[in-house]
Amino acid sequence: MSKPEADLILHPVRYRVLQTLLGRQMNTQSIAEELPSVPLSSIYRHLKTLLDAGLVQVVETNLVKGIEEKIYTVGDVPLVDAEEFSRYSKEDHQRFFAAYLSSLLRGFSDFLFSREMHDLEKEHMGFTDAVFYASPEELDEIGKKLNEMLEPVRKNKAGKNKQRQMLSVITFPLDKKEK
């Protein structure tokens, strides 16, 4: 993925639209209901940008009260490989991470303010840090095991006792290494 593609995806609203559509097919109104802090006009504008880039596609159109309703899903999302990732400047990485955190914060805020009270334990909501020492090989093994554990639930469909969840993992070394 090129830097312009990364900029395209890591815009806070577009990133949230893509996350909302992952594994789903939705019309604009449904997307807006999932993203109450985003004005409908912004959703239309960002959907068009994502459509033009091929990141979102129309899978169905329906005629509703004489108006064409489009059903969207995620298209081909480019991934950043390690080589491409290493070409970005420190400022690029900081900007991408800030956009990611902004999206995460907005999604969390939407969740918190979606109703008067939450039972956070029952809803399995939480956040924490785990600080530890690990070799690069151990970190690779953690990532591999985490992906293996997540694979079965990634295939789940909506249903009784099945609620969409987000698990965000951020890793970075805490120790400063000499150059």
C-alpha positions as protocol buffer text, in pm:
chain_id: "A"
residue {
  index: 1
  type: MET
  ca { x: 0 y: 0 z: 0 }
}
residue {
  index: 2
  type: SER
  ca { x: 138 y: 338 z: -95 }
}
residue {
  index: 3
  type: LYS
  ca { x: 146 y: 642 z: 131 }
}
residue {
  index: 4
  type: PRO
  ca { x: -155 y: 799 z: -50 }
}
residue {
  index: 5
  type: GLU
  ca { x: -352 y: 475 z: 7 }
}
residue {
  index: 6
  type: ALA
  ca { x: -253 y: 475 z: 375 }
}
residue {
  index: 7
  type: ASP
  ca { x: -365 y: 839 z: 401 }
}
residue {
  index: 8
  type: LEU
  ca { x: -691 y: 743 z: 232 }
}
residue {
  index: 9
  type: ILE
  ca { x: -766 y: 460 z: 475 }
}
residue {
  index: 10
  type: LEU
  ca { x: -636 y: 620 z: 793 }
}
residue {
  index: 11
  type: HIS
  ca { x: -864 y: 922 z: 776 }
}
residue {
  index: 12
  type: PRO
  ca { x: -1063 y: 889 z: 1102 }
}
residue {
  index: 13
  type: VAL
  ca { x: -1407 y: 878 z: 937 }
}
residue {
  index: 14
  type: ARG
  ca { x: -1309 y: 657 z: 644 }
}
residue {
  index: 15
  type: TYR
  ca { x: -1134 y: 415 z: 878 }
}
residue {
  index: 16
  type: ARG
  ca { x: -1450 y: 386 z: 1089 }
}
residue {
  index: 17
  type: VAL
  ca { x: -1667 y: 338 z: 779 }
}
residue {
  index: 18
  type: LEU
  ca { x: -1440 y: 56 z: 665 }
}
residue {
  index: 19
  type: GLN
  ca { x: -1449 y: -105 z: 1008 }
}
residue {
  index: 20
  type: THR
  ca { x: -1828 y: -77 z: 1018 }
}
residue {
  index: 21
  type: LEU
  ca { x: -1857 y: -250 z: 680 }
}
residue {
  index: 22
  type: LEU
  ca { x: -1604 y: -529 z: 745 }
}
residue {
  index: 23
  type: GLY
  ca { x: -1783 y: -860 z: 697 }
}
residue {
  index: 24
  type: ARG
  ca { x: -2117 y: -686 z: 645 }
}
residue {
  index: 25
  type: GLN
  ca { x: -2341 y: -543 z: 376 }
}
residue {
  index: 26
  type: MET
  ca { x: -2511 y: -217 z: 473 }
}
residue {
  index: 27
  type: ASN
  ca { x: -2692 y: 82 z: 328 }
}
residue {
  index: 28
  type: THR
  ca { x: -2591 y: 439 z: 411 }
}
residue {
  index: 29
  type: GLN
  ca { x: -2861 y: 478 z: 676 }
}
residue {
  index: 30
  type: SER
  ca { x: -2743 y: 165 z: 860 }
}
residue {
  index: 31
  type: ILE
  ca { x: -2385 y: 290 z: 852 }
}
residue {
  index: 32
  type: ALA
  ca { x: -2503 y: 624 z: 993 }
}
residue {
  index: 33
  type: GLU
  ca { x: -2686 y: 447 z: 1277 }
}
residue {
  index: 34
  type: GLU
  ca { x: -2360 y: 270 z: 1369 }
}
residue {
  index: 35
  type: LEU
  ca { x: -2165 y: 597 z: 1357 }
}
residue {
  index: 36
  type: PRO
  ca { x: -2393 y: 847 z: 1535 }
}
residue {
  index: 37
  type: SER
  ca { x: -2117 y: 1106 z: 1576 }
}
residue {
  index: 38
  type: VAL
  ca { x: -2064 y: 1129 z: 1198 }
}
residue {
  index: 39
  type: PRO
  ca { x: -2305 y: 1347 z: 997 }
}
residue {
  index: 40
  type: LEU
  ca { x: -2487 y: 1164 z: 719 }
}
residue {
  index: 41
  type: SER
  ca { x: -2345 y: 1406 z: 459 }
}
residue {
  index: 42
  type: SER
  ca { x: -1991 y: 1310 z: 570 }
}
residue {
  index: 43
  type: ILE
  ca { x: -2073 y: 941 z: 538 }
}
residue {
  index: 44
  type: TYR
  ca { x: -2194 y: 995 z: 179 }
}
residue {
  index: 45
  type: ARG
  ca { x: -1880 y: 1194 z: 94 }
}
residue {
  index: 46
  type: HIS
  ca { x: -1640 y: 939 z: 246 }
}
residue {
  index: 47
  type: LEU
  ca { x: -1825 y: 644 z: 92 }
}
residue {
  index: 48
  type: LYS
  ca { x: -1779 y: 805 z: -250 }
}
residue {
  index: 49
  type: THR
  ca { x: -1406 y: 848 z: -183 }
}
residue {
  index: 50
  type: LEU
  ca { x: -1376 y: 484 z: -74 }
}
residue {
  index: 51
  type: LEU
  ca { x: -1583 y: 368 z: -373 }
}
residue {
  index: 52
  type: ASP
  ca { x: -1365 y: 564 z: -616 }
}
residue {
  index: 53
  type: ALA
  ca { x: -1055 y: 402 z: -462 }
}
residue {
  index: 54
  type: GLY
  ca { x: -1205 y: 52 z: -485 }
}
residue {
  index: 55
  type: LEU
  ca { x: -1195 y: 1 z: -109 }
}
residue {
  index: 56
  type: VAL
  ca { x: -1575 y: -19 z: -87 }
}
residue {
  index: 57
  type: GLN
  ca { x: -1804 y: -171 z: -345 }
}
residue {
  index: 58
  type: VAL
  ca { x: -2176 y: -170 z: -415 }
}
residue {
  index: 59
  type: VAL
  ca { x: -2309 y: -526 z: -389 }
}
residue {
  index: 60
  type: GLU
  ca { x: -2677 y: -453 z: -446 }
}
residue {
  index: 61
  type: THR
  ca { x: -2912 y: -174 z: -543 }
}
residue {
  index: 62
  type: ASN
  ca { x: -3278 y: -153 z: -445 }
}
residue {
  index: 63
  type: LEU
  ca { x: -3551 y: 86 z: -547 }
}
residue {
  index: 64
  type: VAL
  ca { x: -3700 y: 229 z: -225 }
}
residue {
  index: 65
  type: LYS
  ca { x: -3981 y: 482 z: -265 }
}
residue {
  index: 66
  type: GLY
  ca { x: -3848 y: 572 z: -609 }
}
residue {
  index: 67
  type: ILE
  ca { x: -3493 y: 628 z: -485 }
}
residue {
  index: 68
  type: GLU
  ca { x: -3204 y: 394 z: -558 }
}
residue {
  index: 69
  type: GLU
  ca { x: -3063 y: 252 z: -234 }
}
residue {
  index: 70
  type: LYS
  ca { x: -2711 y: 111 z: -251 }
}
residue {
  index: 71
  type: ILE
  ca { x: -2583 y: -170 z: -34 }
}
residue {
  index: 72
  type: TYR
  ca { x: -2211 y: -145 z: 38 }
}
residue {
  index: 73
  type: THR
  ca { x: -1939 y: -379 z: 161 }
}
residue {
  index: 74
  type: VAL
  ca { x: -1562 y: -364 z: 191 }
}
residue {
  index: 75
  type: GLY
  ca { x: -1377 y: -431 z: -134 }
}
residue {
  index: 76
  type: ASP
  ca { x: -1009 y: -512 z: -154 }
}
residue {
  index: 77
  type: VAL
  ca { x: -831 y: -351 z: 138 }
}
residue {
  index: 78
  type: PRO
  ca { x: -461 y: -312 z: 67 }
}
residue {
  index: 79
  type: LEU
  ca { x: -225 y: -416 z: 342 }
}
residue {
  index: 80
  type: VAL
  ca { x: 105 y: -255 z: 433 }
}
residue {
  index: 81
  type: ASP
  ca { x: 395 y: -499 z: 426 }
}
residue {
  index: 82
  type: ALA
  ca { x: 702 y: -450 z: 644 }
}
residue {
  index: 83
  type: GLU
  ca { x: 913 y: -316 z: 356 }
}
residue {
  index: 84
  type: GLU
  ca { x: 658 y: -50 z: 263 }
}
residue {
  index: 85
  type: PHE
  ca { x: 597 y: 33 z: 630 }
}
residue {
  index: 86
  type: SER
  ca { x: 967 y: 99 z: 682 }
}
residue {
  index: 87
  type: ARG
  ca { x: 971 y: 361 z: 402 }
}
residue {
  index: 88
  type: TYR
  ca { x: 738 y: 597 z: 589 }
}
residue {
  index: 89
  type: SER
  ca { x: 887 y: 882 z: 786 }
}
residue {
  index: 90
  type: LYS
  ca { x: 854 y: 915 z: 1163 }
}
residue {
  index: 91
  type: GLU
  ca { x: 606 y: 1197 z: 1100 }
}
residue {
  index: 92
  type: ASP
  ca { x: 399 y: 969 z: 874 }
}
residue {
  index: 93
  type: HIS
  ca { x: 391 y: 698 z: 1140 }
}
residue {
  index: 94
  type: GLN
  ca { x: 291 y: 949 z: 1405 }
}
residue {
  index: 95
  type: ARG
  ca { x: 14 y: 1089 z: 1183 }
}
residue {
  index: 96
  type: PHE
  ca { x: -116 y: 740 z: 1097 }
}
residue {
  index: 97
  type: PHE
  ca { x: -113 y: 639 z: 1463 }
}
residue {
  index: 98
  type: ALA
  ca { x: -292 y: 961 z: 1564 }
}
residue {
  index: 99
  type: ALA
  ca { x: -563 y: 890 z: 1305 }
}
residue {
  index: 100
  type: TYR
  ca { x: -595 y: 534 z: 1435 }
}
residue {
  index: 101
  type: LEU
  ca { x: -625 y: 653 z: 1796 }
}
residue {
  index: 102
  type: SER
  ca { x: -875 y: 921 z: 1696 }
}
residue {
  index: 103
  type: SER
  ca { x: -1092 y: 656 z: 1532 }
}
residue {
  index: 104
  type: LEU
  ca { x: -1060 y: 427 z: 1833 }
}
residue {
  index: 105
  type: LEU
  ca { x: -1152 y: 709 z: 2073 }
}
residue {
  index: 106
  type: ARG
  ca { x: -1455 y: 813 z: 1865 }
}
residue {
  index: 107
  type: GLY
  ca { x: -1581 y: 454 z: 1847 }
}
residue {
  index: 108
  type: PHE
  ca { x: -1537 y: 411 z: 2221 }
}
residue {
  index: 109
  type: SER
  ca { x: -1717 y: 740 z: 2287 }
}
residue {
  index: 110
  type: ASP
  ca { x: -2005 y: 635 z: 2060 }
}
residue {
  index: 111
  type: PHE
  ca { x: -2031 y: 313 z: 2261 }
}
residue {
  index: 112
  type: LEU
  ca { x: -2023 y: 488 z: 2600 }
}
residue {
  index: 113
  type: PHE
  ca { x: -2279 y: 751 z: 2507 }
}
residue {
  index: 114
  type: SER
  ca { x: -2510 y: 515 z: 2319 }
}
residue {
  index: 115
  type: ARG
  ca { x: -2730 y: 479 z: 2627 }
}
residue {
  index: 116
  type: GLU
  ca { x: -2764 y: 608 z: 2980 }
}
residue {
  index: 117
  type: MET
  ca { x: -2591 y: 326 z: 3170 }
}
residue {
  index: 118
  type: HIS
  ca { x: -2372 y: 32 z: 3073 }
}
residue {
  index: 119
  type: ASP
  ca { x: -2290 y: -288 z: 3254 }
}
residue {
  index: 120
  type: LEU
  ca { x: -1931 y: -283 z: 3139 }
}
residue {
  index: 121
  type: GLU
  ca { x: -1848 y: -620 z: 3296 }
}
residue {
  index: 122
  type: LYS
  ca { x: -2148 y: -790 z: 3135 }
}
residue {
  index: 123
  type: GLU
  ca { x: -2069 y: -621 z: 2803 }
}
residue {
  index: 124
  type: HIS
  ca { x: -1707 y: -737 z: 2829 }
}
residue {
  index: 125
  type: MET
  ca { x: -1565 y: -389 z: 2782 }
}
residue {
  index: 126
  type: GLY
  ca { x: -1231 y: -295 z: 2920 }
}
residue {
  index: 127
  type: PHE
  ca { x: -882 y: -175 z: 2847 }
}
residue {
  index: 128
  type: THR
  ca { x: -547 y: -252 z: 3003 }
}
residue {
  index: 129
  type: ASP
  ca { x: -175 y: -266 z: 2943 }
}
residue {
  index: 130
  type: ALA
  ca { x: 53 y: -565 z: 2977 }
}
residue {
  index: 131
  type: VAL
  ca { x: 421 y: -479 z: 3012 }
}
residue {
  index: 132
  type: PHE
  ca { x: 667 y: -766 z: 2963 }
}
residue {
  index: 133
  type: TYR
  ca { x: 1006 y: -861 z: 2825 }
}
residue {
  index: 134
  type: ALA
  ca { x: 1007 y: -1062 z: 2503 }
}
residue {
  index: 135
  type: SER
  ca { x: 1238 y: -1148 z: 2218 }
}
residue {
  index: 136
  type: PRO
  ca { x: 1133 y: -1081 z: 1858 }
}
residue {
  index: 137
  type: GLU
  ca { x: 1063 y: -1453 z: 1822 }
}
residue {
  index: 138
  type: GLU
  ca { x: 839 y: -1452 z: 2129 }
}
residue {
  index: 139
  type: LEU
  ca { x: 648 y: -1150 z: 1994 }
}
residue {
  index: 140
  type: ASP
  ca { x: 600 y: -1336 z: 1663 }
}
residue {
  index: 141
  type: GLU
  ca { x: 465 y: -1636 z: 1856 }
}
residue {
  index: 142
  type: ILE
  ca { x: 224 y: -1416 z: 2054 }
}
residue {
  index: 143
  type: GLY
  ca { x: 93 y: -1264 z: 1729 }
}
residue {
  index: 144
  type: LYS
  ca { x: 59 y: -1608 z: 1570 }
}
residue {
  index: 145
  type: LYS
  ca { x: -132 y: -1751 z: 1869 }
}
residue {
  index: 146
  type: LEU
  ca { x: -355 y: -1445 z: 1893 }
}
residue {
  index: 147
  type: ASN
  ca { x: -445 y: -1476 z: 1524 }
}
residue {
  index: 148
  type: GLU
  ca { x: -512 y: -1849 z: 1566 }
}
residue {
  index: 149
  type: MET
  ca { x: -744 y: -1777 z: 1859 }
}
residue {
  index: 150
  type: LEU
  ca { x: -929 y: -1503 z: 1669 }
}
residue {
  index: 151
  type: GLU
  ca { x: -971 y: -1694 z: 1342 }
}
residue {
  index: 152
  type: PRO
  ca { x: -1279 y: -1897 z: 1449 }
}
residue {
  index: 153
  type: VAL
  ca { x: -1468 y: -1595 z: 1587 }
}
residue {
  index: 154
  type: ARG
  ca { x: -1383 y: -1382 z: 1281 }
}
residue {
  index: 155
  type: LYS
  ca { x: -1600 y: -1625 z: 1084 }
}
residue {
  index: 156
  type: ASN
  ca { x: -1900 y: -1587 z: 1317 }
}
residue {
  index: 157
  type: LYS
  ca { x: -2217 y: -1429 z: 1187 }
}
residue {
  index: 158
  type: ALA
  ca { x: -2453 y: -1210 z: 1388 }
}
residue {
  index: 159
  type: GLY
  ca { x: -2692 y: -1406 z: 1603 }
}
residue {
  index: 160
  type: LYS
  ca { x: -2816 y: -1479 z: 1952 }
}
residue {
  index: 161
  type: ASN
  ca { x: -2542 y: -1398 z: 2205 }
}
residue {
  index: 162
  type: LYS
  ca { x: -2315 y: -1281 z: 1920 }
}
residue {
  index: 163
  type: GLN
  ca { x: -2224 y: -915 z: 1946 }
}
residue {
  index: 164
  type: ARG
  ca { x: -1964 y: -743 z: 1727 }
}
residue {
  index: 165
  type: GLN
  ca { x: -1654 y: -676 z: 1930 }
}
residue {
  index: 166
  type: MET
  ca { x: -1336 y: -485 z: 1868 }
}
residue {
  index: 167
  type: LEU
  ca { x: -1000 y: -599 z: 1998 }
}
residue {
  index: 168
  type: SER
  ca { x: -723 y: -346 z: 1941 }
}
residue {
  index: 169
  type: VAL
  ca { x: -362 y: -442 z: 1995 }
}
residue {
  index: 170
  type: ILE
  ca { x: -82 y: -188 z: 1999 }
}
residue {
  index: 171
  type: THR
  ca { x: 276 y: -296 z: 2058 }
}
residue {
  index: 172
  type: PHE
  ca { x: 596 y: -94 z: 2081 }
}
residue {
  index: 173
  type: PRO
  ca { x: 922 y: -123 z: 2276 }
}
residue {
  index: 174
  type: LEU
  ca { x: 943 y: 74 z: 2597 }
}
residue {
  index: 175
  type: ASP
  ca { x: 1322 y: 62 z: 2629 }
}
residue {
  index: 176
  type: LYS
  ca { x: 1524 y: 316 z: 2436 }
}
residue {
  index: 177
  type: LYS
  ca { x: 1797 y: 147 z: 2235 }
}
residue {
  index: 178
  type: GLU
  ca { x: 2126 y: 315 z: 2157 }
}
residue {
  index: 179
  type: LYS
  ca { x: 2183 y: 393 z: 1789 }
}
